[in-house]
Every structure is written in C-alpha cells, then in structure tokens.
Amino acid sequence: MVARAYTVAFEGVEARIVEVQCALTPGLPAFTVVGLADKAVSEARERVRAALSALSIALPSKKITVNLSPADLPKEGSHFDLPIALALLAAIEILPREEVENTVALGELSLDGRLVPVIGALPAAMAAAAEGRMLMCPKACGAEAAWVGATQVIAPASLTEAIRHYTGQSPLLPAAPGEVVADTGTRDLRDVKGQERARRALEIAAAGRHHVLMVGSPGSGKSMLAARMPGILPPLSAAEALETSMIHSLAGLLSEGGISRTRPYRDPHHTASMAAIIGGGRGAKPGEISLAHNGVLFLDELPEFPRQVLETLRQPLETGEVMVARANAHIRYPCRFLLVAAANPCKCGYLADPARACARVPNCGEDYLGRISGPLMDRFDLRVEVPPVAYTDLDLPATGEGSAEVALRVAAARHLQTARYAEVPGVRVNADTEGAVLEAVATPDAEGRALLSTVAQRFGLSARGYHRVLRVARTIADLEGSEAVRKPHVAEAVSFRLTLSVPA
C-alpha cells in the first residue's frame, strides 16, 4: 500500500503542491527516489537513512520507492528531506497515514535527525492554506510561515519531535508569527547639511513613489541622501509585507524570528550582471528589482551600469512586474519599487567647477550622461541637481528637518492615497494611476492647465512626461492636504521635470 505526504516545488513566487508517494515492495533492498529530482533531492535518501538510523529506526529489507508527483515538474532543493522521511515512516506504520496525508512538509534533515531551516516557508504556507492542509517546517522557519494565518503551522526542531507530535506522545503548539524590528534610526535626514531642493525631491518621491535622479559632483551627498530614503517611508502594510517577504523567502533573506515591516533597500554595484539586477540564473531566481519590491532600489553611478542592463529596466518601471524568460523557465516576479539613481555630471565629475573640470568641458558631460538613453531618462519623474556643499557650511549646526518630521507628512499623504484608491484595483499610490483614474484625480485647475500647456509646447513634453508631471503635481497637492491640483503644484512638478538639460 502506498503512503503519501505532501510538499512543494517552487516556480517563482508560486509554490506548487508535490505529492510524495512511498511504496514498499518485495525485492532486493534498495532506496530509490524518482520524479525528475535534482542532485540535492536524490541525496535525500542518504540523509533520511542516516537520520532514521540515529533514531534507532531500522528500514525493512524491501525495495523502497519514493515518487515525487507530478513526475514532469523539476524538483530542486533540500527541503524534500522531511516529506520523504514522513512518507517512509507512514509506509512502515510508525506514523498514522491520515495525519501525514493532511500535512504539507518541508525541511532539510541533518544526519542526527535535526531539522535545518530552508528557503520558501512563506510560499509553502500559502500553498498549504489553499489546499486546506497543515504545514510542518523546521523550528527556525515557523515564525515566518505563521504569518499566513490561514493554516496551522507546526515547527519541530528535529525529526524526533515531529514523530512524537504525530503519535500524540508530545503534541507541539502551533507556531506564532514573528516580526523583526529593523533599526533605521542611525541614518537621519538631519545629518544632511543644505541640499534643501534634493530633500524636497526625496519627500515628494517617498509620498507618491516617484522615481528620482540626482546629478552632482563627487562628495555632494547623493549617496547620503539616498541612504536616508527608507527612514521617511511608511512601514509596510500587512499585505505589502507578505508580498515582499514571499520574494525574500525564496531568496533566503529572511532570518529566524519572522518577517520585517521595514521597506527593503537594495543598492547593487554598477558591475552587477543583468541576471543579478533583473533576475535569472539557474532556476530563474529573483533579481535586485524584485528584492526591492515595495521598497527602494538605489543605483549609484547610473551611467556606469552596462547599457543592456539599464535598458531592461524600462519595462519593469512602467508595468511593475518582470518576466524572467529562460530556456527552462518563464517566471513572472512583481517589482514595484522606487528607483533612486545618482550620477556625476561628467566623467571627471567636476563639470560645473572651472578650476577642476577637464579640458573636454562641456562635451564630456553630454557624452557621459548620454549613456542614459532618452526613453529611460523619460521615466524619471524628478530630476535634481545636487550642488557641492561648501566646507564652511559643514561646520554649521544642523537646521533641516529630521526623518521623523518628514515621515509624518509622507505617511499622511500615503494615507490620503490609500483612501482615494481603495476601490481601484492595482492602484495604491499616485505613481500607479493612469488613464481615466489619472484624469479624475489629477486634472489641474484652469491656471494649472494653462501653465502645463505652455510648458508642453515650449519644451516638447512627451505624452509620458505630461502624465508624469500630473502625477507628481497630485502628490505635491497631497503633501499640502489639498483636494485640488492647482497652479503652484504644477509649477513645482514642472521644475523638477526640467531641471536637467535633457529631453523631457
């Protein structure tokens, strides 16, 4: 008779249920795992054998066959150890078969029977809830998986505890959801001296999730400003935390103790490959843009990134998702992030300083920023020039607002947007609006329309640029608590759009 347990195989952020079938048949003693398993899964039989031996459980002198169904779905990872062990223990009648069949399990076994944490506990809990089954995972993954709430999560520390739970000798209590509190108080906007315009741009960007480009000479504070962006963003909502943590769980970025409400901040180096930024590699893993979902992606030295990598950002910036297409996988990942980019004005970095600029001024600046294509530049809502700060100003006491004060205004603006778009599917912030929704919420008054019309004709705004100005103006109005978009809001939005001498 065949004993069954259940586990999952991962396809992007989705977890597909896999049935683990175990049969004992007469024949020469053998232990075989079939069902399109990779090397890590095939080696599970040795880990299971050693773990059972450590518990003084002897395997019968029969042919043991474990099938992972569906057999045409690739199986990767070490999390198949625990479900294989449970199915085998049910087959030799140590565990009750009905209880094992009602469980989705994942976990890696050490040779002494301890359970080692694995990636993907959160998507696995979602799949178990959809199937109406309980989830069993290692103790270190319990706080993460319990966040789903729709299914019971049992988190034993070892195979011994799992056996004693199933047999009723020592039932385990369900795992409780845990939350990790990140310390973001060390980086405060109050540390930034001057740069009022850049600070204002970051506030607007945070309030409406608008992409921002900062251009300035080396040492002017671009990286310092970007690093303080997470401190003014509101914490993740429960739904956003679940979305983001699903991706981080697959990438193995969730530590013991649960998930975090802090928005992710990713800052890859400009030598990163396309697979690292967009996603790909073996198994089409999520890239930096997906790991920054609902958070901030900071690209320092933007023109130094390979042109091919920069151009692949264009579609994700518009759609909020990316399709990672490889020969053996086609995976769709969400990637609604706030892009903060920084660049020097030219190769030497001192275009505006006659005493330090190179001999190729101004051609070097055009060539350097020309590495950023017009279509990609068109996707930046806010463009800010960050001038160098005089060393005499650095000795002055801090006079600007701190992150806490700015964060209050950003949170209030986000609250207005949440209420405004509560009934609009797929729209959470002003940057998501388009079509009729954008016209309904961001159409300016008569004076604002006249100003925008003049700017569009004189500077040749593209259709995308026109709509992005309206979105930014709506966010500026939200920061002021204004229901209508008026001329001053449009004027400020236009000023950020036309700051740099590049096509609008």
C-alpha positions in Angstrom: 0.0 0.0 0.0 1.3 3.5 -0.9 1.8 6.1 1.8 1.6 9.7 0.9 2.9 13.0 2.2 2.9 16.5 0.5 5.5 19.2 -0.1 6.0 22.0 -2.6 8.2 22.8 -5.6 8.8 26.5 -6.4 8.1 28.3 -9.6 9.0 31.9 -9.0 7.0 33.1 -6.0 4.4 30.4 -6.5 4.6 27.1 -4.7 3.1 24.0 -6.5 2.0 21.1 -4.4 4.0 17.9 -4.9 2.7 14.5 -3.7 5.4 12.3 -2.2 4.4 8.7 -2.6 6.3 5.9 -0.8 5.8 2.2 -1.6 7.5 -0.9 -0.1 7.7 -3.9 -2.5 9.3 -7.3 -2.3 12.8 -7.5 -3.8 16.4 -6.7 -3.2 16.8 -3.9 -0.5 17.1 -0.6 -2.2 16.1 3.1 -1.7 15.1 4.9 -4.9 13.8 8.4 -5.5 12.2 9.1 -8.8 10.2 12.1 -10.3 12.7 14.4 -12.1 14.7 15.1 -8.9 18.0 17.1 -9.0 21.1 16.0 -7.2 20.1 17.6 -3.8 16.8 15.7 -3.9 18.4 12.4 -4.9 20.9 12.7 -2.0 17.9 13.0 0.4 17.7 9.2 0.7 21.2 9.1 2.4 20.2 11.9 4.8 16.9 10.2 5.6 18.6 6.8 6.1 21.2 8.3 8.4 18.6 10.3 10.4 16.4 7.2 10.9 19.4 5.2 12.0 20.3 7.9 14.6 16.8 7.4 16.0 17.3 3.6 16.1 14.7 3.1 13.4 15.6 0.2 11.1 14.4 0.2 7.5 12.7 -3.1 6.3 14.6 -5.4 3.9 12.4 -4.4 1.0 12.6 -2.2 -2.1 11.7 1.3 -1.1 10.5 3.6 -4.0 9.7 7.2 -3.5 7.9 9.0 -6.3 7.6 12.8 -6.5 4.4 13.6 -8.4 3.8 15.3 -10.9 6.9 13.5 -12.3 7.4 16.1 -15.1 7.9 19.0 -12.7 11.5 19.7 -11.9 12.3 19.2 -8.2 15.2 21.3 -6.7 16.4 21.9 -3.2 17.0 20.1 0.1 13.5 20.7 1.6 12.3 17.4 0.3 14.1 15.5 3.1 11.3 15.9 5.7 8.3 14.9 3.5 10.3 11.9 2.2 11.0 10.8 5.8 7.4 11.3 6.8 6.1 9.3 3.9 8.6 6.5 4.6 7.6 6.4 8.4 4.0 6.2 7.4 4.7 3.4 5.0 6.4 1.3 7.8 3.4 2.2 10.1 5.3 4.2 12.6 3.2 7.3 11.8 -0.6 7.4 11.2 -1.1 7.7 7.4 -4.1 10.0 7.7 -2.3 12.6 9.7 0.7 12.6 7.4 -1.5 12.9 4.3 -3.1 16.0 5.9 0.3 17.8 6.0 2.4 19.8 3.7 6.0 19.4 4.9 9.4 20.9 4.0 12.7 20.8 5.8 16.3 19.6 5.5 17.5 16.7 7.7 20.9 16.6 9.3 22.4 13.2 9.9 21.5 13.2 13.6 17.8 14.0 12.8 17.8 17.7 13.5 15.8 19.9 11.1 17.8 22.5 9.2 15.9 25.7 8.0 15.2 26.0 4.3 14.0 28.7 2.0 10.4 29.2 0.8 8.5 28.5 4.0 6.2 31.5 3.4 5.1 30.5 -0.1 4.7 26.9 1.1 2.4 28.1 3.9 0.3 29.9 1.3 0.1 26.7 -0.8 -0.8 24.6 2.3 -3.6 27.1 3.2 -5.0 26.9 -0.4 -5.1 23.0 -0.1 -6.6 23.1 3.4 -3.7 21.2 4.9 -1.4 21.8 7.9 2.2 22.9 7.3 5.2 21.3 9.0 8.6 23.1 8.8 11.8 23.5 10.8 11.5 25.5 14.0 13.6 28.3 12.6 11.1 28.8 9.8 7.9 28.7 12.0 7.7 32.4 12.8 7.9 33.3 9.1 5.4 30.7 7.9 2.8 31.5 10.6 2.3 35.0 9.1 -0.1 33.4 6.6 -2.6 32.8 9.4 -4.9 30.7 7.2 -3.3 27.4 8.1 -1.9 25.8 11.2 2.0 25.7 11.3 3.8 23.1 13.3 7.5 23.7 13.7 9.5 20.9 15.3 13.3 21.3 15.9 14.0 17.6 15.0 12.5 14.6 13.4 12.1 13.1 16.9 9.8 16.0 17.8 7.8 15.5 14.6 7.3 11.8 15.3 6.2 12.5 18.9 3.8 15.1 17.6 2.1 12.7 15.1 1.9 9.8 17.6 0.4 12.0 20.3 3.2 11.5 22.8 4.1 15.2 22.9 1.9 17.4 20.6 3.5 20.7 19.6 1.8 24.0 19.9 1.2 25.9 16.6 3.9 28.4 15.7 3.2 32.1 16.3 4.0 34.8 13.7 7.1 36.8 14.4 8.2 40.2 13.4 11.8 41.5 13.1 12.2 45.2 14.0 15.0 46.8 12.0 17.0 49.7 13.4 16.7 52.6 10.9 17.3 55.4 13.4 21.0 55.7 12.7 20.5 57.4 9.3 18.6 60.7 9.7 17.9 63.4 7.2 19.0 65.9 9.9 22.6 64.8 9.1 22.4 66.3 5.7 23.6 69.9 5.6 22.0 72.1 3.0 20.6 70.4 -0.2 17.0 71.6 0.5 15.9 71.0 -3.0 17.2 67.4 -3.0 15.5 66.8 0.3 12.2 68.2 -1.1 12.5 65.8 -4.1 13.0 62.8 -1.8 9.9 63.8 0.2 7.8 64.0 -2.9 9.3 60.8 -4.3 8.5 58.9 -1.0 5.0 60.3 -0.8 3.9 59.1 -4.3 6.6 56.5 -5.2 8.1 58.6 -7.9 11.5 57.8 -9.5 14.2 60.3 -8.9 17.6 61.1 -10.5 20.2 63.1 -8.7 23.1 64.6 -10.6 26.0 66.2 -8.8 29.8 66.3 -8.4 31.5 63.7 -6.2 31.0 64.2 -2.5 27.9 66.4 -2.8 25.8 64.0 -0.8 23.9 61.9 -3.3 24.5 58.5 -1.7 24.0 60.0 1.7 20.6 61.3 0.7 19.5 58.1 -0.9 20.5 56.0 2.2 18.1 58.1 4.2 15.1 57.4 1.9 14.0 54.3 3.9 13.8 56.4 7.1 11.0 58.6 5.6 8.9 55.8 4.0 5.9 54.5 5.9 6.2 50.8 7.2 4.9 48.1 5.0 1.2 47.2 5.4 0.4 43.6 6.2 -0.4 42.8 2.6 2.8 44.5 1.3 4.9 42.7 4.0 3.5 39.4 2.8 4.2 40.2 -0.9 7.7 41.3 -0.2 8.6 38.5 2.2 7.4 35.9 -0.3 10.2 37.0 -2.6 12.7 37.4 0.2 11.8 33.9 1.5 12.6 32.4 -1.9 15.9 34.2 -1.9 16.8 33.1 1.6 16.9 36.6 3.1 14.5 36.0 6.0 16.3 35.3 9.2 14.9 33.5 12.2 12.3 35.4 14.0 9.8 36.3 11.3 9.4 39.0 8.7 10.0 42.7 8.7 7.7 45.7 8.2 10.7 47.8 7.1 10.7 48.6 3.4 13.6 46.9 1.6 16.6 49.0 0.4 18.8 47.5 -2.3 21.9 49.1 -3.7 23.7 46.8 -6.2 27.1 47.8 -7.5 27.4 49.0 -11.1 29.3 45.9 -12.0 26.3 43.7 -11.3 25.2 41.5 -14.2 21.8 41.5 -15.9 20.8 38.3 -14.1 21.6 39.9 -10.8 19.6 43.0 -11.5 16.6 41.7 -13.4 16.6 38.0 -12.3 17.7 34.8 -13.9 20.4 32.3 -13.5 19.7 28.7 -12.6 16.0 28.4 -11.8 15.3 32.0 -12.8 15.8 33.4 -9.4 14.5 36.9 -8.5 16.9 39.8 -9.1 17.5 43.1 -7.3 14.5 44.8 -8.8 12.2 42.1 -7.3 14.0 42.1 -4.0 13.3 45.8 -3.9 9.6 45.3 -4.4 7.6 47.8 -2.3 10.9 49.4 -1.3 13.8 51.4 -2.7 16.3 50.4 -5.4 19.4 52.7 -5.4 21.6 52.7 -8.5 24.7 54.7 -7.8 26.9 55.8 -10.7 24.0 55.1 -13.1 25.9 55.8 -16.4 28.5 53.2 -15.3 25.9 50.4 -15.4 26.1 48.3 -18.7 23.8 49.8 -21.3 22.0 46.4 -21.7 21.2 46.3 -18.0 19.8 49.9 -18.0 17.6 49.3 -21.0 16.0 46.2 -19.4 14.7 48.5 -16.6 12.4 50.3 -18.9 9.5 47.9 -19.0 9.6 47.0 -15.2 9.5 50.7 -14.4 6.3 51.0 -16.3 4.5 47.8 -15.5 5.7 46.9 -12.0 6.5 43.3 -12.9 9.2 41.5 -14.9 9.1 38.3 -16.9 12.3 36.3 -16.4 12.3 34.1 -19.6 14.9 31.4 -19.8 15.1 28.2 -21.8 13.8 26.0 -18.9 11.7 28.6 -17.0 9.3 31.5 -17.6 8.7 33.2 -14.2 6.9 36.5 -13.5 8.0 38.5 -10.5 6.5 41.7 -9.0 8.8 44.7 -8.9 7.0 47.9 -7.9 10.0 49.7 -6.5 11.0 53.3 -6.0 14.1 53.9 -8.2 16.6 56.4 -6.8 19.6 56.9 -9.2 22.7 59.0 -8.8 25.2 60.2 -11.4 28.1 62.5 -11.8 27.6 65.3 -14.4 30.6 64.1 -16.4 33.4 61.5 -16.4 35.7 63.6 -14.2 32.7 64.8 -12.1 33.6 68.5 -11.9 31.7 69.9 -14.9 30.5 73.0 -13.1 33.8 73.8 -11.4 36.1 75.7 -13.8 39.1 75.2 -11.5 38.8 71.4 -11.5 37.0 70.5 -14.8 38.8 68.6 -17.5 39.7 70.0 -20.9 36.7 68.4 -22.7 34.0 70.5 -21.0 31.1 70.6 -21.9 31.4 67.7 -24.4 32.4 65.3 -21.7 29.1 65.9 -19.8 27.0 65.3 -22.9 28.9 62.1 -23.7 28.7 60.8 -20.1 25.0 61.4 -19.4 24.3 60.4 -22.9 24.9 56.8 -21.8 21.4 57.1 -20.2 19.0 56.7 -23.1 16.2 59.1 -23.7 13.4 56.6 -23.0 15.0 55.6 -19.7 15.5 59.3 -18.7 11.9 59.9 -19.6 10.8 57.5 -16.8 12.4 59.7 -14.0 9.6 61.9 -12.5 12.0 64.0 -10.5 15.4 65.2 -11.7 17.6 67.1 -9.2 20.9 68.8 -9.5 22.9 68.3 -6.2 25.5 71.1 -5.9 28.6 70.6 -3.8 28.4 71.9 -0.2 31.0 74.4 0.9 33.2 73.1 3.7 32.3 76.2 5.8 28.7 75.1 5.8 29.7 71.7 7.2 30.7 73.4 10.5 27.3 74.9 10.9 24.7 73.2 13.2 22.0 71.1 11.5 19.0 73.2 10.7 16.9 71.0 8.5 14.1 68.7 9.5 14.8 65.2 10.7 13.5 62.0 9.1 10.7 61.7 11.7 9.1 65.0 10.8 9.3 64.3 7.0 8.0 60.8 7.6 4.8 62.2 9.2 4.0 64.2 6.2 4.8 61.3 3.9 2.6 59.0 5.9 -0.3 61.5 5.8 0.0 61.8 2.0 0.1 58.0 1.7 -3.0 57.7 3.9 -4.9 60.1 1.6 -3.9 57.9 -1.4 -4.9 54.7 0.3 -8.3 56.1 0.9 -8.6 57.5 -2.6 -7.7 54.3 -4.4 -9.3 51.8 -2.0 -11.8 50.8 -4.7 -9.4 51.0 -7.7 -7.7 47.6 -8.4 -4.0 47.7 -9.0 -3.5 51.3 -7.8 -2.0 52.1 -4.4 -0.1 55.4 -4.9 -0.2 58.3 -7.3 2.6 56.7 -9.4 0.3 53.8 -10.3 -2.5 56.0 -11.8 -3.2 56.1 -15.5 -6.0 56.8 -18.0 -9.4 57.8 -16.6 -8.2 57.5 -13.0 -5.4 59.9 -13.6 -7.7 62.4 -15.2 -10.2 62.1 -12.4 -7.7 62.8 -9.6 -5.0 65.0 -11.1 -6.6 67.3 -13.6 -5.4 70.8 -12.5 -7.4 74.0 -12.3 -7.6 76.4 -15.3 -4.3 78.3 -14.4 -2.5 75.0 -13.9 -3.7 73.7 -17.3 -2.6 76.9 -19.0 0.9 76.6 -17.4 1.2 72.9 -18.4 0.1 73.6 -21.9 2.7 76.3 -22.3 5.5 74.1 -20.9 4.4 71.2 -23.2 4.6 73.4 -26.3 7.9 75.1 -25.4 9.8 72.2 -24.1 8.2 69.4 -26.1 6.9 67.2 -23.2 6.2 63.6 -24.4 2.9 62.0 -23.5 4.6 60.1 -20.8 6.3 63.2 -19.5 2.9 65.1 -19.4 1.3 62.3 -17.4 4.2 62.1 -15.0 4.0 65.8 -14.3 0.4 65.4 -13.4 1.1 62.5 -11.0 3.9 64.5 -9.3 1.6 67.5 -9.0 -1.1 65.3 -7.4 1.5 64.1 -4.9 2.6 67.7 -4.1 -1.1 68.6 -3.5 -1.5 65.6 -1.2 1.5 66.7 0.9 -0.2 70.0 1.4 -3.6 68.3 2.1 -5.2 70.0 -1.0 -8.1 68.3 -2.7 -7.5 70.1 -6.0 -4.3 70.3 -8.1 -3.5 74.0 -8.5 -1.0 76.1 -10.4 1.7 76.1 -7.7 1.6 72.3 -7.6 2.0 72.0 -11.3 4.8 74.6 -11.3 6.8 72.7 -8.8 6.3 69.4 -10.6 7.4 71.0 -13.9 10.5 72.5 -12.2 11.7 69.0 -11.2 10.9 67.7 -14.7 13.0 70.3 -16.5 15.9 70.6 -14.1 18.5 68.8 -16.2 19.3 69.8 -19.8 18.0 66.6 -21.2 14.9 65.7 -23.3 11.7 65.8 -21.3 
